[in-house]
């Protein structure tokens, strides 16, 4: 499975659906994974 592609799609969906909350969650996920 291509985790990078899945991650990008997941973050995009979070931003589209959750707005600012999605962006914050995406940033948190990025920090945890890095």
N, CA, C and O atoms as a Tripos MOL2 file, in Angstrom:
@<TRIPOS>MOLECULE
protein
  136   135    34     0     0
PROTEIN
NO_CHARGES

@<TRIPOS>ATOM
      1 N           0.8400   -1.2080    0.0000 N.3       1 UNK1
      2 CA          0.0000    0.0000    0.0000 C.3       1 UNK1
      3 C           0.8710    1.2530    0.0000 C.2       1 UNK1
      4 O           1.9200    1.2970    0.6420 O.2       1 UNK1
      5 N           0.4160    2.2700   -0.7310 N.am      2 UNK2
      6 CA          1.1780    3.5150   -0.8180 C.3       2 UNK2
      7 C           0.7290    4.4520    0.2950 C.2       2 UNK2
      8 O          -0.2540    5.1790    0.1520 O.2       2 UNK2
      9 N           1.4630    4.4260    1.4050 N.am      3 UNK3
     10 CA          1.0430    5.1950    2.5880 C.3       3 UNK3
     11 C           1.1170    6.6940    2.3460 C.2       3 UNK3
     12 O           0.3210    7.4500    2.9040 O.2       3 UNK3
     13 N           2.0740    7.1400    1.5110 N.am      4 UNK4
     14 CA          2.1600    8.5730    1.2340 C.3       4 UNK4
     15 C           0.9090    9.0540    0.5190 C.2       4 UNK4
     16 O           0.3510   10.0940    0.8690 O.2       4 UNK4
     17 N           0.4590    8.2920   -0.4920 N.am      5 UNK5
     18 CA         -0.7380    8.6840   -1.2370 C.3       5 UNK5
     19 C          -1.9580    8.6640   -0.3290 C.2       5 UNK5
     20 O          -2.7870    9.5720   -0.3820 O.2       5 UNK5
     21 N          -2.0740    7.6320    0.5080 N.am      6 UNK6
     22 CA         -3.1920    7.5340    1.4450 C.3       6 UNK6
     23 C          -3.1700    8.7220    2.4060 C.2       6 UNK6
     24 O          -4.2090    9.3150    2.6930 O.2       6 UNK6
     25 N          -1.9930    9.0600    2.8940 N.am      7 UNK7
     26 CA         -1.8620   10.1810    3.8250 C.3       7 UNK7
     27 C          -2.2950   11.4920    3.1960 C.2       7 UNK7
     28 O          -2.9990   12.2830    3.8230 O.2       7 UNK7
     29 N          -1.8730   11.7290    1.9450 N.am      8 UNK8
     30 CA         -2.2370   12.9730    1.2580 C.3       8 UNK8
     31 C          -3.7400   13.0540    1.0670 C.2       8 UNK8
     32 O          -4.3420   14.1000    1.3110 O.2       8 UNK8
     33 N          -4.3570   11.9540    0.6310 N.am      9 UNK9
     34 CA         -5.8080   11.9380    0.4240 C.3       9 UNK9
     35 C          -6.5250   12.1520    1.7460 C.2       9 UNK9
     36 O          -7.5020   12.8980    1.8130 O.2       9 UNK9
     37 N          -6.0350   11.4900    2.8150 N.am     10 UNK10
     38 CA         -6.6670   11.6120    4.1260 C.3      10 UNK10
     39 C          -6.6190   13.0510    4.6260 C.2      10 UNK10
     40 O          -7.6190   13.5750    5.1170 O.2      10 UNK10
     41 N          -5.4530   13.6920    4.5000 N.am     11 UNK11
     42 CA         -5.3060   15.0810    4.9340 C.3      11 UNK11
     43 C          -6.2040   16.0020    4.1120 C.2      11 UNK11
     44 O          -6.8230   16.9200    4.6480 O.2      11 UNK11
     45 N          -6.2680   15.7430    2.7870 N.am     12 UNK12
     46 CA         -7.1260   16.5640    1.9280 C.3      12 UNK12
     47 C          -8.5800   16.4540    2.3530 C.2      12 UNK12
     48 O          -9.2950   17.4540    2.4040 O.2      12 UNK12
     49 N          -9.0180   15.2310    2.6590 N.am     13 UNK13
     50 CA        -10.3990   15.0300    3.0970 C.3      13 UNK13
     51 C         -10.6460   15.7320    4.4280 C.2      13 UNK13
     52 O         -11.7120   16.3120    4.6350 O.2      13 UNK13
     53 N          -9.6690   15.6820    5.3300 N.am     14 UNK14
     54 CA         -9.8240   16.3670    6.6160 C.3      14 UNK14
     55 C         -10.0010   17.8680    6.4100 C.2      14 UNK14
     56 O         -10.8560   18.4900    7.0400 O.2      14 UNK14
     57 N          -9.1810   18.4540    5.5180 N.am     15 UNK15
     58 CA         -9.2790   19.8950    5.2720 C.3      15 UNK15
     59 C         -10.6090   20.2360    4.6140 C.2      15 UNK15
     60 O         -11.2210   21.2540    4.9380 O.2      15 UNK15
     61 N         -11.0600   19.3850    3.6860 N.am     16 UNK16
     62 CA        -12.2910   19.6650    2.9580 C.3      16 UNK16
     63 C         -13.5070   19.5540    3.8740 C.2      16 UNK16
     64 O         -14.4290   20.3650    3.7920 O.2      16 UNK16
     65 N         -13.5040   18.5420    4.7510 N.am     17 UNK17
     66 CA        -14.6760   18.2780    5.5920 C.3      17 UNK17
     67 C         -14.5980   19.0450    6.9100 C.2      17 UNK17
     68 O         -15.5930   19.6130    7.3600 O.2      17 UNK17
     69 N         -13.4270   19.0620    7.5220 N.am     18 UNK18
     70 CA        -13.2980   19.6180    8.8650 C.3      18 UNK18
     71 C         -12.8690   21.0650    8.9100 C.2      18 UNK18
     72 O         -12.9230   21.6970    9.9650 O.2      18 UNK18
     73 N         -12.4330   21.6110    7.7550 N.am     19 UNK19
     74 CA        -11.9920   23.0020    7.7270 C.3      19 UNK19
     75 C         -10.7820   23.2050    8.6280 C.2      19 UNK19
     76 O          -9.8040   22.4640    8.5300 O.2      19 UNK19
     77 N         -10.8400   24.2050    9.5050 N.am     20 UNK20
     78 CA         -9.7090   24.5220   10.3810 C.3      20 UNK20
     79 C          -9.3820   23.3350   11.2810 C.2      20 UNK20
     80 O          -8.2090   23.0390   11.5110 O.2      20 UNK20
     81 N         -10.4050   22.6540   11.7900 N.am     21 UNK21
     82 CA        -10.1820   21.4850   12.6370 C.3      21 UNK21
     83 C          -9.4030   20.4150   11.8930 C.2      21 UNK21
     84 O          -8.5300   19.7620   12.4640 O.2      21 UNK21
     85 N          -9.7220   20.2380   10.6130 N.am     22 UNK22
     86 CA         -9.0140   19.2600    9.7910 C.3      22 UNK22
     87 C          -7.5510   19.6430    9.6090 C.2      22 UNK22
     88 O          -6.6640   18.7920    9.6550 O.2      22 UNK22
     89 N          -7.3110   20.9390    9.4020 N.am     23 UNK23
     90 CA         -5.9320   21.4030    9.2310 C.3      23 UNK23
     91 C          -5.1310   21.1610   10.5070 C.2      23 UNK23
     92 O          -3.9860   20.7120   10.4540 O.2      23 UNK23
     93 N          -5.7380   21.4580   11.6460 N.am     24 UNK24
     94 CA         -5.0630   21.2560   12.9280 C.3      24 UNK24
     95 C          -4.7570   19.7790   13.1400 C.2      24 UNK24
     96 O          -3.6600   19.4240   13.5690 O.2      24 UNK24
     97 N          -5.7270   18.9200   12.8380 N.am     25 UNK25
     98 CA         -5.5290   17.4900   13.0090 C.3      25 UNK25
     99 C          -4.4690   16.9770   12.0490 C.2      25 UNK25
    100 O          -3.6650   16.1190   12.4150 O.2      25 UNK25
    101 N          -4.4570   17.4920   10.8250 N.am     26 UNK26
    102 CA         -3.4530   17.0970    9.8450 C.3      26 UNK26
    103 C          -2.0530   17.4840   10.3360 C.2      26 UNK26
    104 O          -1.1080   16.7040   10.2150 O.2      26 UNK26
    105 N          -1.9310   18.6860   10.8860 N.am     27 UNK27
    106 CA         -0.6430   19.1280   11.4160 C.3      27 UNK27
    107 C          -0.1930   18.2490   12.5700 C.2      27 UNK27
    108 O           0.9830   17.8960   12.6650 O.2      27 UNK27
    109 N          -1.1150   17.8990   13.4390 N.am     28 UNK28
    110 CA         -0.8020   17.0260   14.5680 C.3      28 UNK28
    111 C          -0.3410   15.6640   14.0730 C.2      28 UNK28
    112 O           0.6340   15.1080   14.5790 O.2      28 UNK28
    113 N          -1.0540   15.1220   13.0710 N.am     29 UNK29
    114 CA         -0.6880   13.8190   12.5030 C.3      29 UNK29
    115 C           0.7040   13.8820   11.8940 C.2      29 UNK29
    116 O           1.4920   12.9510   12.0530 O.2      29 UNK29
    117 N           1.0180   14.9790   11.1920 N.am     30 UNK30
    118 CA          2.3300   15.1320   10.5650 C.3      30 UNK30
    119 C           3.4330   15.1440   11.6150 C.2      30 UNK30
    120 O           4.4780   14.5180   11.4340 O.2      30 UNK30
    121 N           3.1980   15.8580   12.7160 N.am     31 UNK31
    122 CA          4.1980   15.9470   13.7850 C.3      31 UNK31
    123 C           4.4220   14.5690   14.4100 C.2      31 UNK31
    124 O           5.5590   14.1820   14.6750 O.2      31 UNK31
    125 N           3.3360   13.8340   14.6440 N.am     32 UNK32
    126 CA          3.4550   12.5210   15.2740 C.3      32 UNK32
    127 C           4.2070   11.5530   14.3680 C.2      32 UNK32
    128 O           5.0160   10.7610   14.8530 O.2      32 UNK32
    129 N           3.9540   11.6010   13.0550 N.am     33 UNK33
    130 CA          4.5560   10.6550   12.1210 C.3      33 UNK33
    131 C           6.0000   10.9990   11.8090 C.2      33 UNK33
    132 O           6.7560   10.1180   11.3980 O.2      33 UNK33
    133 N           6.4160   12.2630   11.9910 N.am     34 UNK34
    134 CA          7.7630   12.6710   11.6240 C.3      34 UNK34
    135 C           8.7780   12.3170   12.7080 C.2      34 UNK34
    136 O           9.9670   12.5950   12.5540 O.2      34 UNK34
@<TRIPOS>BOND
     1     1     2 1
     2     2     3 1
     3     3     4 2
     4     3     5 am
     5     5     6 1
     6     6     7 1
     7     7     8 2
     8     7     9 am
     9     9    10 1
    10    10    11 1
    11    11    12 2
    12    11    13 am
    13    13    14 1
    14    14    15 1
    15    15    16 2
    16    15    17 am
    17    17    18 1
    18    18    19 1
    19    19    20 2
    20    19    21 am
    21    21    22 1
    22    22    23 1
    23    23    24 2
    24    23    25 am
    25    25    26 1
    26    26    27 1
    27    27    28 2
    28    27    29 am
    29    29    30 1
    30    30    31 1
    31    31    32 2
    32    31    33 am
    33    33    34 1
    34    34    35 1
    35    35    36 2
    36    35    37 am
    37    37    38 1
    38    38    39 1
    39    39    40 2
    40    39    41 am
    41    41    42 1
    42    42    43 1
    43    43    44 2
    44    43    45 am
    45    45    46 1
    46    46    47 1
    47    47    48 2
    48    47    49 am
    49    49    50 1
    50    50    51 1
    51    51    52 2
    52    51    53 am
    53    53    54 1
    54    54    55 1
    55    55    56 2
    56    55    57 am
    57    57    58 1
    58    58    59 1
    59    59    60 2
    60    59    61 am
    61    61    62 1
    62    62    63 1
    63    63    64 2
    64    63    65 am
    65    65    66 1
    66    66    67 1
    67    67    68 2
    68    67    69 am
    69    69    70 1
    70    70    71 1
    71    71    72 2
    72    71    73 am
    73    73    74 1
    74    74    75 1
    75    75    76 2
    76    75    77 am
    77    77    78 1
    78    78    79 1
    79    79    80 2
    80    79    81 am
    81    81    82 1
    82    82    83 1
    83    83    84 2
    84    83    85 am
    85    85    86 1
    86    86    87 1
    87    87    88 2
    88    87    89 am
    89    89    90 1
    90    90    91 1
    91    91    92 2
    92    91    93 am
    93    93    94 1
    94    94    95 1
    95    95    96 2
    96    95    97 am
    97    97    98 1
    98    98    99 1
    99    99   100 2
   100    99   101 am
   101   101   102 1
   102   102   103 1
   103   103   104 2
   104   103   105 am
   105   105   106 1
   106   106   107 1
   107   107   108 2
   108   107   109 am
   109   109   110 1
   110   110   111 1
   111   111   112 2
   112   111   113 am
   113   113   114 1
   114   114   115 1
   115   115   116 2
   116   115   117 am
   117   117   118 1
   118   118   119 1
   119   119   120 2
   120   119   121 am
   121   121   122 1
   122   122   123 1
   123   123   124 2
   124   123   125 am
   125   125   126 1
   126   126   127 1
   127   127   128 2
   128   127   129 am
   129   129   130 1
   130   130   131 1
   131   131   132 2
   132   131   133 am
   133   133   134 1
   134   134   135 1
   135   135   136 2
@<TRIPOS>SUBSTRUCTURE
     1 UNK1         2 RESIDUE 1 A UNK
     2 UNK2         6 RESIDUE 1 A UNK
     3 UNK3        10 RESIDUE 1 A UNK
     4 UNK4        14 RESIDUE 1 A UNK
     5 UNK5        18 RESIDUE 1 A UNK
     6 UNK6        22 RESIDUE 1 A UNK
     7 UNK7        26 RESIDUE 1 A UNK
     8 UNK8        30 RESIDUE 1 A UNK
     9 UNK9        34 RESIDUE 1 A UNK
    10 UNK10       38 RESIDUE 1 A UNK
    11 UNK11       42 RESIDUE 1 A UNK
    12 UNK12       46 RESIDUE 1 A UNK
    13 UNK13       50 RESIDUE 1 A UNK
    14 UNK14       54 RESIDUE 1 A UNK
    15 UNK15       58 RESIDUE 1 A UNK
    16 UNK16       62 RESIDUE 1 A UNK
    17 UNK17       66 RESIDUE 1 A UNK
    18 UNK18       70 RESIDUE 1 A UNK
    19 UNK19       74 RESIDUE 1 A UNK
    20 UNK20       78 RESIDUE 1 A UNK
    21 UNK21       82 RESIDUE 1 A UNK
    22 UNK22       86 RESIDUE 1 A UNK
    23 UNK23       90 RESIDUE 1 A UNK
    24 UNK24       94 RESIDUE 1 A UNK
    25 UNK25       98 RESIDUE 1 A UNK
    26 UNK26      102 RESIDUE 1 A UNK
    27 UNK27      106 RESIDUE 1 A UNK
    28 UNK28      110 RESIDUE 1 A UNK
    29 UNK29      114 RESIDUE 1 A UNK
    30 UNK30      118 RESIDUE 1 A UNK
    31 UNK31      122 RESIDUE 1 A UNK
    32 UNK32      126 RESIDUE 1 A UNK
    33 UNK33      130 RESIDUE 1 A UNK
    34 UNK34      134 RESIDUE 1 A UNK
